[in-house]
Amino acid sequence: MEHNEAKTAKLVERMKGHSDSIDAQVSTEKAKVPKASKSAKAPNAAKEPKPQPAKKEKAPNAPAAPVDPDSMFKEGFLKSVFNEKSSEKVTTRFPPEPNGFLHIGHSKAIAINFGFARYHNGVCYLRFDDTNPGAEEGRYFDAIEDIIRWLGFTPYRVTYSSDNFDKLYKLAEFLIQKDGAYVCHCTDTEIKLQRGGERGTAGPRYACPHRDRPPQESLTEFRAMRDGKYRHREAILRMKQDITDGNPQMWDLAAYRIPEETTHHRTGDKWRIYPTYDFTHCLCDSFENISHSLCTTEFQLSRVSYEWLCDAVEVYKPMQR
């Protein structure tokens, strides 16, 4: 009986171990099975692309209106200039100094002077203002004329201020005799002080001490300048204008001076004295019967002295604008 009970206990123990082994194996298999994610969602259905609106076709650009090269003469300032002095024969001039090559700014002056004359069926001179022998070279004369023709203009005539040196000299003597000019021996510094100094900060303007010398004395001194008595900066001829005028172009400007280099490319060694731009420009305009002397705005103040000199030497006075 005891033997049977022991046998029965061993069998129960063996069955219990087998059961534990099966439970462990099942637990391991369960661990291997992944749990379904609570957050997993079914994939969304692919969205269909929205139809794009049809692009509007651009209308072809209308052709640009053609540029009228004469428009600046039909309206505005240049029209008013012609209306102020309408002329049967319009005569203009382009007067460069041949001391360098032209730059882009010159193209405006060329277009205005040559274009104004052409629009009004007139003529335009190319006049070289060759009054500064030390700064002028032959290559500049050629280059300037080439540029003008390249821009589409043809000068009526090519002239030179030096063509008029004899006339200009005679008018200078005439002005002296009328007590309208005097020979001055002041230094550059003294002349600046007479004009109020730099920007008028040196005090009131005052007259040159040589201003009241008799006309005959100035005439003698002027001829001495011509004949070589004086060197560069030792004497100049000044116009007797109005030192009290608010316009600096009326402060007794120089009319003739003695340059360092006196040999001229066209007249050689004939002259030791040469006229300034302020003396030459308006008188050459007068000699060539210029109807409209068109200048850039930088010369606006010069209009007063331009007209003053023409009146003083009693010659035809062009309209300067």
VOPAGU-2260 file (C-alpha; in pm, 1 decimal, decimal comma):
REM VOPAGU-2260
SITE   aa  ch    i         X         Y         Z
SITE  MET   A    0       0,0       0,0       0,0
SITE  GLU   A    1     275,9     243,3      82,0
SITE  HIS   A    2     446,0     140,0    -234,6
SITE  ASN   A    3     146,7     241,8    -442,7
SITE  GLU   A    4     116,3     583,2    -271,4
SITE  ALA   A    5     481,6     666,1    -347,5
SITE  LYS   A    6     439,3     565,7    -708,7
SITE  THR   A    7     131,2     783,2    -733,0
SITE  ALA   A    8     317,7    1087,9    -584,8
SITE  LYS   A    9     600,4    1057,3    -839,3
SITE  LEU   A   10     354,0    1049,0   -1122,8
SITE  VAL   A   11     179,1    1364,8   -1000,0
SITE  GLU   A   12     512,8    1540,4    -964,4
SITE  ARG   A   13     617,3    1445,9   -1319,8
SITE  MET   A   14     288,5    1572,1   -1464,5
SITE  LYS   A   15     320,2    1898,3   -1277,4
SITE  GLY   A   16     667,7    1966,5   -1426,5
SITE  HIS   A   17     544,7    1886,1   -1771,5
SITE  SER   A   18     259,8    2133,7   -1725,0
SITE  ASP   A   19     500,5    2410,2   -1611,8
SITE  SER   A   20     715,3    2349,5   -1922,7
SITE  ILE   A   21     415,6    2386,5   -2151,6
SITE  ASP   A   22     306,4    2708,5   -1971,7
SITE  ALA   A   23     655,9    2858,4   -2015,4
SITE  GLN   A   24     665,3    2769,8   -2383,7
SITE  VAL   A   25     323,0    2928,0   -2439,6
SITE  SER   A   26     431,0    3245,0   -2256,7
SITE  THR   A   27     740,4    3269,4   -2479,3
SITE  GLU   A   28     534,2    3231,6   -2796,2
SITE  LYS   A   29     290,6    3498,9   -2677,2
SITE  ALA   A   30     578,5    3738,8   -2616,3
SITE  LYS   A   31     693,6    3692,7   -2973,2
SITE  VAL   A   32     357,6    3796,2   -3117,5
SITE  PRO   A   33     357,4    4181,7   -3165,1
SITE  LYS   A   34      69,4    4371,8   -3016,1
SITE  ALA   A   35    -145,7    4567,2   -3252,2
SITE  SER   A   36     -83,6    4941,0   -3214,2
SITE  LYS   A   37    -381,4    5126,9   -3085,6
SITE  SER   A   38    -277,1    5436,9   -3284,6
SITE  ALA   A   39    -241,7    5261,3   -3619,4
SITE  LYS   A   40    -494,2    5387,9   -3865,1
SITE  ALA   A   41    -596,7    5269,6   -4201,3
SITE  PRO   A   42    -409,7    5455,0   -4476,2
SITE  ASN   A   43    -601,0    5746,3   -4624,0
SITE  ALA   A   44    -712,1    5719,1   -4977,9
SITE  ALA   A   45    -489,1    5913,7   -5222,5
SITE  LYS   A   46    -626,4    6261,6   -5292,2
SITE  GLU   A   47    -694,4    6351,2   -5648,3
SITE  PRO   A   48    -499,9    6661,7   -5767,5
SITE  LYS   A   49    -705,3    6976,9   -5800,2
SITE  PRO   A   50    -743,6    7091,4   -6159,1
SITE  GLN   A   51    -521,0    7393,5   -6233,3
SITE  PRO   A   52    -693,0    7696,7   -6387,5
SITE  ALA   A   53    -600,7    7751,8   -6746,7
SITE  LYS   A   54    -331,2    8022,0   -6790,3
SITE  LYS   A   55    -443,0    8328,2   -6972,9
SITE  GLU   A   56    -242,6    8395,6   -7282,6
SITE  LYS   A   57     -78,0    8740,4   -7283,8
SITE  ALA   A   58    -174,3    8965,9   -7563,4
SITE  PRO   A   59     121,4    9051,4   -7785,6
SITE  ASN   A   60     289,5    9381,7   -7694,4
SITE  ALA   A   61     195,4    9668,5   -7916,6
SITE  PRO   A   62     491,1    9804,3   -8112,1
SITE  ALA   A   63     655,3   10106,9   -7946,9
SITE  ALA   A   64     574,7   10439,4   -8100,8
SITE  PRO   A   65     862,9   10559,3   -8317,9
SITE  VAL   A   66    1086,5   10818,4   -8153,3
SITE  ASP   A   67    1058,3   11160,5   -8310,5
SITE  PRO   A   68    1409,6   11311,5   -8310,9
SITE  ASP   A   69    1261,0   11656,0   -8376,2
SITE  SER   A   70    1021,2   11655,7   -8080,2
SITE  MET   A   71    1251,9   11873,3   -7868,5
SITE  PHE   A   72    1228,3   12147,8   -8131,4
SITE  LYS   A   73     848,6   12127,3   -8161,3
SITE  GLU   A   74     772,0   12198,9   -7797,4
SITE  GLY   A   75     921,8   12320,9   -7474,3
SITE  PHE   A   76    1223,2   12545,0   -7429,8
SITE  LEU   A   77    1367,0   12524,5   -7781,2
SITE  LYS   A   78    1031,8   12603,3   -7937,2
SITE  SER   A   79    1002,8   12910,2   -7714,3
SITE  VAL   A   80    1354,7   13016,9   -7814,9
SITE  PHE   A   81    1258,2   13014,8   -8180,5
SITE  ASN   A   82     929,5   13191,4   -8109,0
SITE  GLU   A   83    1119,2   13459,0   -7917,7
SITE  LYS   A   84    1328,2   13528,5   -8225,0
SITE  SER   A   85    1188,7   13368,5   -8537,5
SITE  SER   A   86    1432,7   13404,6   -8822,6
SITE  GLU   A   87    1411,4   13337,8   -9193,6
SITE  LYS   A   88    1764,2   13202,7   -9181,8
SITE  VAL   A   89    1852,2   13019,7   -8862,8
SITE  THR   A   90    2227,5   13010,6   -8804,8
SITE  THR   A   91    2382,4   12831,2   -8509,3
SITE  ARG   A   92    2728,8   12710,9   -8415,0
SITE  PHE   A   93    2900,1   12441,3   -8210,7
SITE  PRO   A   94    3219,4   12601,5   -8066,6
SITE  PRO   A   95    3440,5   12342,3   -7889,1
SITE  GLU   A   96    3788,6   12417,4   -7762,4
SITE  PRO   A   97    4026,3   12167,7   -7927,6
SITE  ASN   A   98    4212,3   12077,1   -7609,4
SITE  GLY   A   99    4081,2   11721,5   -7570,9
SITE  PHE   A  100    3845,3   11456,1   -7702,6
SITE  LEU   A  101    3470,6   11505,4   -7681,4
SITE  HIS   A  102    3274,8   11325,7   -7408,3
SITE  ILE   A  103    2912,1   11212,0   -7388,6
SITE  GLY   A  104    2796,6   11549,9   -7260,5
SITE  HIS   A  105    2904,1   11717,0   -7583,3
SITE  SER   A  106    2656,6   11504,9   -7778,8
SITE  LYS   A  107    2371,0   11707,6   -7630,5
SITE  ALA   A  108    2521,6   12038,6   -7742,4
SITE  ILE   A  109    2590,9   11893,1   -8087,9
SITE  ALA   A  110    2236,1   11758,7   -8124,6
SITE  ILE   A  111    2079,8   12085,3   -8010,5
SITE  ASN   A  112    2286,6   12322,5   -8223,3
SITE  PHE   A  113    2296,4   12116,5   -8542,3
SITE  GLY   A  114    1944,8   11979,1   -8492,2
SITE  PHE   A  115    1789,6   12320,3   -8424,8
SITE  ALA   A  116    1937,3   12459,0   -8744,8
SITE  ARG   A  117    1833,5   12156,3   -8950,2
SITE  TYR   A  118    1478,7   12158,1   -8816,7
SITE  HIS   A  119    1437,6   12523,2   -8916,5
SITE  ASN   A  120    1610,6   12475,3   -9255,0
SITE  GLY   A  121    1912,3   12671,8   -9138,1
SITE  VAL   A  122    2287,4   12609,8   -9107,3
SITE  CYS   A  123    2529,6   12533,3   -8826,9
SITE  TYR   A  124    2899,3   12620,0   -8811,9
SITE  LEU   A  125    3164,8   12409,0   -8647,9
SITE  ARG   A  126    3389,0   12674,4   -8495,9
SITE  PHE   A  127    3704,7   12573,6   -8312,2
SITE  ASP   A  128    3771,5   12810,8   -8023,5
SITE  ASP   A  129    4148,3   12792,2   -8065,6
SITE  THR   A  130    4262,5   13072,6   -7836,1
SITE  ASN   A  131    4477,2   12867,4   -7596,2
SITE  PRO   A  132    4783,4   12753,9   -7794,1
SITE  GLY   A  133    4948,3   12562,7   -7510,3
SITE  ALA   A  134    4658,8   12318,0   -7469,5
SITE  GLU   A  135    4556,3   12247,9   -7829,8
SITE  GLU   A  136    4667,0   11967,5   -8059,7
SITE  GLY   A  137    4593,4   11879,4   -8421,5
SITE  ARG   A  138    4455,2   11535,5   -8333,7
SITE  TYR   A  139    4172,5   11694,3   -8134,1
SITE  PHE   A  140    4057,0   11898,5   -8432,9
SITE  ASP   A  141    4029,3   11583,8   -8645,0
SITE  ALA   A  142    3861,8   11375,6   -8375,5
SITE  ILE   A  143    3597,4   11640,2   -8299,4
SITE  GLU   A  144    3497,8   11676,3   -8663,7
SITE  ASP   A  145    3485,8   11296,6   -8706,2
SITE  ILE   A  146    3250,0   11260,1   -8409,0
SITE  ILE   A  147    3012,8   11526,8   -8542,2
SITE  ARG   A  148    2989,6   11355,1   -8878,4
SITE  TRP   A  149    2951,9   11015,4   -8710,1
SITE  LEU   A  150    2649,3   11154,9   -8521,9
SITE  GLY   A  151    2492,1   11236,4   -8857,1
SITE  PHE   A  152    2558,3   11610,0   -8888,8
SITE  THR   A  153    2749,2   11806,2   -9149,9
SITE  PRO   A  154    2890,4   12150,7   -9060,2
SITE  TYR   A  155    2793,6   12434,6   -9289,8
SITE  ARG   A  156    3151,5   12554,4   -9257,3
SITE  VAL   A  157    3447,0   12470,5   -9035,6
SITE  THR   A  158    3588,8   12791,7   -8892,0
SITE  TYR   A  159    3838,4   12895,7   -8626,0
SITE  SER   A  160    3841,0   13177,1   -8373,0
SITE  SER   A  161    4196,7   13239,8   -8489,1
SITE  ASP   A  162    4052,0   13340,5   -8828,2
SITE  ASN   A  163    3940,0   13656,5   -8648,9
SITE  PHE   A  164    4249,6   13744,8   -8444,2
SITE  ASP   A  165    4307,6   14067,6   -8637,0
SITE  LYS   A  166    3943,8   14176,7   -8599,5
SITE  LEU   A  167    3942,9   14091,8   -8232,8
SITE  TYR   A  168    4258,4   14289,0   -8167,9
SITE  LYS   A  169    4115,5   14598,6   -8340,4
SITE  LEU   A  170    3798,6   14575,3   -8133,2
SITE  ALA   A  171    4009,0   14547,3   -7816,5
SITE  GLU   A  172    4184,3   14873,4   -7904,4
SITE  PHE   A  173    3847,0   15029,5   -7985,1
SITE  LEU   A  174    3713,7   14924,8   -7643,8
SITE  ILE   A  175    4017,5   15075,7   -7468,1
SITE  GLN   A  176    3973,3   15403,8   -7653,7
SITE  LYS   A  177    3610,6   15413,7   -7538,3
SITE  ASP   A  178    3735,7   15371,1   -7178,2
SITE  GLY   A  179    3575,1   15029,3   -7171,2
SITE  ALA   A  180    3893,3   14832,2   -7091,1
SITE  TYR   A  181    4222,6   14881,7   -6908,1
SITE  VAL   A  182    4556,1   14707,0   -6864,1
SITE  CYS   A  183    4595,6   14555,0   -6517,5
SITE  HIS   A  184    4917,9   14442,8   -6348,9
SITE  CYS   A  185    4763,8   14280,9   -6040,1
SITE  THR   A  186    4851,4   13929,7   -5931,3
SITE  ASP   A  187    4596,2   13649,5   -5931,2
SITE  THR   A  188    4566,6   13676,9   -5553,6
SITE  GLU   A  189    4501,5   14051,5   -5569,8
SITE  ILE   A  190    4233,7   14004,9   -5836,2
SITE  LYS   A  191    4057,2   13742,0   -5623,2
SITE  LEU   A  192    4054,0   13980,3   -5327,1
SITE  GLN   A  193    3910,1   14257,8   -5545,3
SITE  ARG   A  194    3626,0   14019,1   -5624,1
SITE  GLY   A  195    3559,2   13939,1   -5259,4
SITE  GLY   A  196    3789,2   13641,9   -5220,4
SITE  GLU   A  197    3685,1   13279,7   -5228,4
SITE  ARG   A  198    3304,3   13270,6   -5216,8
SITE  GLY   A  199    3297,3   13635,6   -5117,3
SITE  THR   A  200    3438,4   13575,4   -4770,5
SITE  ALA   A  201    3726,5   13825,2   -4789,4
SITE  GLY   A  202    3513,8   14138,8   -4762,7
SITE  PRO   A  203    3341,0   14374,2   -5005,9
SITE  ARG   A  204    3447,9   14392,2   -5368,6
SITE  TYR   A  205    3660,6   14685,4   -5478,5
SITE  ALA   A  206    3811,1   14822,2   -5798,8
SITE  CYS   A  207    4155,0   14745,1   -5935,6
SITE  PRO   A  208    4400,9   15036,3   -5877,3
SITE  HIS   A  209    4468,2   15044,2   -6254,5
SITE  ARG   A  210    4102,0   15080,4   -6345,5
SITE  ASP   A  211    4109,3   15458,8   -6367,2
SITE  ARG   A  212    4424,4   15498,2   -6573,2
SITE  PRO   A  213    4366,8   15712,8   -6884,5
SITE  PRO   A  214    4259,7   15523,6   -7198,9
SITE  GLN   A  215    4570,7   15634,6   -7387,2
SITE  GLU   A  216    4792,7   15493,2   -7113,3
SITE  SER   A  217    4611,9   15159,2   -7128,0
SITE  LEU   A  218    4638,1   15160,6   -7506,8
SITE  THR   A  219    5013,9   15211,2   -7485,8
SITE  GLU   A  220    5044,4   14931,3   -7231,2
SITE  PHE   A  221    4826,7   14701,5   -7441,8
SITE  ARG   A  222    5050,7   14751,1   -7742,7
SITE  ALA   A  223    5349,7   14683,2   -7517,0
SITE  MET   A  224    5187,6   14351,3   -7423,8
SITE  ARG   A  225    5148,1   14272,9   -7793,4
SITE  ASP   A  226    5511,7   14359,1   -7865,3
SITE  GLY   A  227    5657,1   14134,9   -7594,7
SITE  LYS   A  228    5741,5   14381,9   -7318,7
SITE  TYR   A  229    5562,2   14172,6   -7056,9
SITE  ARG   A  230    5581,3   13806,5   -6970,7
SITE  HIS   A  231    5315,8   13559,6   -6858,1
SITE  ARG   A  232    5096,4   13702,9   -6576,6
SITE  GLU   A  233    5270,7   14041,7   -6574,7
SITE  ALA   A  234    4984,5   14218,7   -6751,4
SITE  ILE   A  235    4630,8   14148,4   -6871,1
SITE  LEU   A  236    4363,9   14352,9   -7044,6
SITE  ARG   A  237    4043,4   14369,2   -6838,7
SITE  MET   A  238    3701,1   14488,2   -6943,3
SITE  LYS   A  239    3562,5   14777,2   -6740,5
SITE  GLN   A  240    3225,3   14632,8   -6649,1
SITE  ASP   A  241    3040,2   14670,2   -6316,7
SITE  ILE   A  242    3215,4   14545,5   -6005,6
SITE  THR   A  243    2901,6   14616,6   -5797,6
SITE  ASP   A  244    2682,8   14383,3   -6003,1
SITE  GLY   A  245    2579,3   14063,7   -5825,0
SITE  ASN   A  246    2676,8   13858,0   -6131,1
SITE  PRO   A  247    3045,8   13753,4   -6118,5
SITE  GLN   A  248    3052,9   13760,1   -6500,1
SITE  MET   A  249    3049,3   14139,5   -6472,1
SITE  TRP   A  250    3345,9   14173,8   -6239,9
SITE  ASP   A  251    3593,6   14318,3   -6490,9
SITE  LEU   A  252    3668,3   13995,7   -6676,4
SITE  ALA   A  253    3995,8   13945,6   -6861,9
SITE  ALA   A  254    3984,8   14017,9   -7234,7
SITE  TYR   A  255    4348,5   13946,3   -7332,9
SITE  ARG   A  256    4630,6   13763,8   -7159,3
SITE  ILE   A  257    4987,6   13646,4   -7223,0
SITE  PRO   A  258    5002,2   13264,3   -7212,2
SITE  GLU   A  259    5314,3   13067,9   -7124,2
SITE  GLU   A  260    5314,4   12902,8   -7467,0
SITE  THR   A  261    5265,2   13164,1   -7737,5
SITE  THR   A  262    5328,9   12967,1   -8057,2
SITE  HIS   A  263    4995,3   12896,0   -8223,7
SITE  HIS   A  264    4929,5   12591,3   -8442,8
SITE  ARG   A  265    4774,8   12807,7   -8718,5
SITE  THR   A  266    4920,9   13156,5   -8678,6
SITE  GLY   A  267    5268,5   13055,4   -8562,8
SITE  ASP   A  268    5455,5   13326,9   -8370,8
SITE  LYS   A  269    5255,3   13622,8   -8496,9
SITE  TRP   A  270    5086,5   13684,0   -8162,2
SITE  ARG   A  271    5217,6   13702,9   -7806,9
SITE  ILE   A  272    4877,0   13789,9   -7664,0
SITE  TYR   A  273    4554,9   13594,1   -7703,9
SITE  PRO   A  274    4188,7   13680,3   -7641,9
SITE  THR   A  275    3996,0   13500,4   -7370,7
SITE  TYR   A  276    3681,2   13296,2   -7421,4
SITE  ASP   A  277    3469,7   13575,5   -7269,4
SITE  PHE   A  278    3603,0   13824,6   -7522,9
SITE  THR   A  279    3611,3   13591,2   -7822,9
SITE  HIS   A  280    3290,9   13390,5   -7806,3
SITE  CYS   A  281    3026,6   13658,9   -7848,7
SITE  LEU   A  282    3225,0   13856,1   -8107,6
SITE  CYS   A  283    3284,8   13551,0   -8328,2
SITE  ASP   A  284    2912,4   13476,2   -8301,6
SITE  SER   A  285    2855,4   13829,7   -8426,1
SITE  PHE   A  286    3105,5   13796,7   -8714,4
SITE  GLU   A  287    2932,1   13478,9   -8834,5
SITE  ASN   A  288    2581,9   13628,8   -8804,1
SITE  ILE   A  289    2466,7   13364,3   -8560,5
SITE  SER   A  290    2092,4   13402,6   -8509,0
SITE  HIS   A  291    2059,5   13178,0   -8201,6
SITE  SER   A  292    2361,0   13126,6   -7975,1
SITE  LEU   A  293    2250,7   12816,2   -7784,3
SITE  CYS   A  294    2451,4   12734,4   -7471,1
SITE  THR   A  295    2427,3   12487,7   -7185,0
SITE  THR   A  296    2304,5   12612,2   -6846,4
SITE  GLU   A  297    2658,5   12656,3   -6711,9
SITE  PHE   A  298    2687,7   12962,8   -6937,2
SITE  GLN   A  299    2363,6   13122,2   -6823,3
SITE  LEU   A  300    2540,7   13383,4   -6611,0
SITE  SER   A  301    2759,7   13471,1   -6909,5
SITE  ARG   A  302    2462,9   13607,6   -7103,3
SITE  VAL   A  303    2494,3   13946,8   -6932,3
SITE  SER   A  304    2862,4   13990,5   -7021,8
SITE  TYR   A  305    2796,4   13848,0   -7371,9
SITE  GLU   A  306    2541,6   14119,2   -7443,1
SITE  TRP   A  307    2743,0   14387,3   -7262,1
SITE  LEU   A  308    3047,3   14337,5   -7484,6
SITE  CYS   A  309    2852,7   14332,5   -7812,4
SITE  ASP   A  310    2691,1   14660,1   -7714,9
SITE  ALA   A  311    3018,9   14810,0   -7592,8
SITE  VAL   A  312    3202,5   14754,2   -7923,4
SITE  GLU   A  313    2890,1   14835,3   -8127,1
SITE  VAL   A  314    2849,1   14512,1   -8323,0
SITE  TYR   A  315    2550,7   14292,3   -8410,5
SITE  LYS   A  316    2425,3   14113,9   -8099,7
SITE  PRO   A  317    2301,3   13753,8   -8146,8
SITE  MET   A  318    2038,4   13610,7   -7914,4
SITE  GLN   A  319    2220,0   13404,6   -7652,9
SITE  ARG   A  320    2013,8   13142,0   -7470,7
